[in-house]
Amino acid sequence: MDSKNSRAWLGKALGVLGPFAVLLALIVVLRIAVGESYFSAYNLRAVPLQATIVAISAIGMTMIIVAGGIDLSVGSVIALCGVSAALVLRSDPNASALAIVAALVTGVVAGLVNGAIIAYGRMAPFIVTLGMMGVARGLAKWAGDKQTVDYDSSAWLNELMRTTPDPRWMVVAPGVWLMVILTVLMILFMRHAVFARRLYAIGSNEATAQLCGIRVPSTKLLMYGLAGLFFGLSGALQTARLTQGDPTAAVGLELDVIAAVVIGGASLSGGAGSVLGAVVGALIMTVLRNGTQQLGWESYTQEIIIGLVIVIAVALDRLRQSGLLSWERLSRLVRSQ
Amino acid sequence: MTALAEARLVMRGVHKRFGATAALAGVDLSVAGGEVHALIGENGAGKSTLMKVLAGVHVMDEGTLELDGSGYVPKGPIDARRRGVVMIHQELNLAPHLSAAENIALGEEPRLCWGLINGSRRRDTARDALARLGCESIPIDVPVAQLSVAQQQMVEIARALTREPRVLVMDEPTSSLTRDDVDSLFAVIRRLREQGVSVIYISHFLEECQEICDRYTVLRDGATVTTGSMAEADLSAIIAAMVGRSVEELYPRSQHQMGEVLVTVDDLAGAELPVSASFTLHAGEVAGVFGLVGSGRTEMLRCIYGLASIRHGSVQVAGQPLGRSSPRLCLHHGLGLLSEDRKSEGLMLTQSIADNVALPDLARYARVGMLNNAAMDRGVSAVGERLGVKCQSVQQGIGELSGGNQQKAALARLIHHEAEILLLDEPTRGVDVGSKAAIYALIDQLASEGKAVLVVSSYIPELLGICDRIGVMCKGQLGGLRPRSEWDEHTIMAAAIGQEVRRGQ
């Protein structure tokens, strides 16, 4: 029993540490390949910053995927939220706080619309959010009158995503700190909140959740709305980073976000997934992208590598879960050789 | 041992594990040519798994199989069929929109050229096969969905016959047949026996086995317990071998004090099923409802619990009408449901025991929406220990537990919720005998504590063993609950297939 117990523990530890180990290995390899300049102060600041928008969105997406849902509209919703923030700033460059609120509200509304149709219209999240992907993108272009929305660069919103932060002691941009704080809070939330436990239940077996008296539709509605909060924040940060509202920003970002969550150990069939894993997953993809850039590789090479990494990461995870990659099996294989 | 000399099929020391569960732990079985062999055992004894090993669906971990004296290791269902091992499953496996002829030829259609089907040969083959069964009257050109269940079963058997079976496995073939249909099925089996086919006949209706089978083998907890000639067999000895203990031990029975009425169901009807169900459930009693597959027994529970829509009728809990029922409302009134299907509805197999048990009552362990996980583990552990759930800790994944322990954990959810009214749908399905005994003891104990328990089951001995009152559901109609002393296996079965009604006319 003891060895079985410790093996189960090891399996669990591997599941949590696996993405971390991959991230560390990647950094080591890239440090060797790129050389001294890889650890330059600029790069150490740039990588987390580049990861921030995907990571914050991935936190929201983790909730959705844990509950067995999916959201393909993230990229478009981020663009729409970013444009709403920029529109506020165009009319008043001092209203950065209001701009953030506008982005958050836009994100929540988009999420609630998705959630309402999915939960009460009983439609597949894939289809509903595919529709929202088009609608939100179109709305963003309409709101921005088919152009980028420029505003006065004095708005403090932009400070959130400056590679070299203004008070130097912050080391990395405030947006990165925001990501760190949200990650910690959401790890605790997913572990302890009754609401989060219901999400895991719905994702693991919706019929059981219903049997146990969970109001599945309203829980889903609330979840999509809550996730929209994170997408809205990502939208505001996107605008801060570009220093303008761009209706064509974040095209295809939903795939990066979903990939980050899945690389972090979530199951697309629901019931499993972790915030920490998703954030590490976002970092892995950013490190890969940044690293291949540093090596001067063509962008198509990057795309191929990232595509492969997503598939390999999920394949390994599947193998681990199905027990095909268990210690027992490996040792048996070794012995039979 | 003479039987072994001419044995067609010999299985020795067959073992099969699924994760933590040993489904088969040493099965020996030998069947001669032209023999009808009863494979007897409780639900969960390993009959289906054994037959799946035989049919090449599962690969056994240990043991040997011999067919006609030579080694037999099926690579898969197709390979098994080629060797002459053919299965007829409990659920019919017909394509409902295709005709009998098309169904019989399915997968092995006679060809002309360029992949075109030889339609007239196909019809000839079908006609021949049905003639061998003495069922020439079955039309071969209409969709099988238009045939009766018994006729569909004959089509299924005819299909098996075209594969020239040497060993034919029939899994609970009579479970949805009326007595007349059973008689014609038996005539067919006797004809097959004369043709030298070995038939393995799986059933837990012992009287049927006695009528049709030559020899029997009893399985319990995945191992062969006893085997012998059916003619010399003593039925009560077979029952004792099946359950591994005497009937009195299996079904404990303390004095129940029937108290006030807790649930009143009046003329309840669902979208399709049930058609009409009325009963009252008292505190401190175990009531039972028997019904065949499709009788509406599960649908009735789902209507009460708010999982299915109600067409008309009413449900009152403790004198209060439930109105538009929902699981949430039912749980709030102390009414809990155990689902008949653990895997797809009852449990979250990817989650821990604690999460599964505490799911309806998370708020109990939470302050401002945040859970105290340690307190929750303690609360669940206490209930788990009371029910004897064997696990490493309540944090263990529930999917790693054996069927019996999973079912105890599913029951633990209702106990943890402190439900006063328990609706249990097939509480011992797919459960080993030890866990079964524990579940019966728990049900008895709950009733003597003054809780109301309604057990819905398709297994008559269990209802006769544990219930104070029993009602039978037939085609969506629930007959009145009557004291157990007024029932026996035959009257329950007769009521379930509606014969009682016919006789009364």
Chai-1 contact restraints between the chains, C-beta under 6 A:
chainA,res_idxA,chainB,res_idxB,connection_type,confidence,min_distance_angstrom,max_distance_angstrom,comment,restraint_id
A,H192,B,M370,contact,1.0,0.0,6.0,A-B,restraint_1
A,H192,B,L371,contact,1.0,0.0,6.0,A-B,restraint_2
A,A193,B,G369,contact,1.0,0.0,6.0,A-B,restraint_3
A,A193,B,M370,contact,1.0,0.0,6.0,A-B,restraint_4
A,V194,B,L362,contact,1.0,0.0,6.0,A-B,restraint_5
A,V194,B,A366,contact,1.0,0.0,6.0,A-B,restraint_6
A,V194,B,G369,contact,1.0,0.0,6.0,A-B,restraint_7
A,V194,B,L371,contact,1.0,0.0,6.0,A-B,restraint_8
A,R197,B,L362,contact,1.0,0.0,6.0,A-B,restraint_9
A,A201,B,M348,contact,1.0,0.0,6.0,A-B,restraint_10
A,A201,B,L359,contact,1.0,0.0,6.0,A-B,restraint_11
A,S204,B,M348,contact,1.0,0.0,6.0,A-B,restraint_12
A,S204,B,T350,contact,1.0,0.0,6.0,A-B,restraint_13
A,S204,B,Q351,contact,1.0,0.0,6.0,A-B,restraint_14
A,N205,B,M348,contact,1.0,0.0,6.0,A-B,restraint_15
A,A207,B,E345,contact,1.0,0.0,6.0,A-B,restraint_16
A,T208,B,M348,contact,1.0,0.0,6.0,A-B,restraint_17
A,L211,B,P327,contact,1.0,0.0,6.0,A-B,restraint_18
A,C212,B,L359,contact,1.0,0.0,6.0,A-B,restraint_19
A,C212,B,P360,contact,1.0,0.0,6.0,A-B,restraint_20
A,G213,B,P327,contact,1.0,0.0,6.0,A-B,restraint_21
A,G213,B,R328,contact,1.0,0.0,6.0,A-B,restraint_22
A,G213,B,L331,contact,1.0,0.0,6.0,A-B,restraint_23
A,G213,B,P360,contact,1.0,0.0,6.0,A-B,restraint_24
A,G271,B,T350,contact,1.0,0.0,6.0,A-B,restraint_25
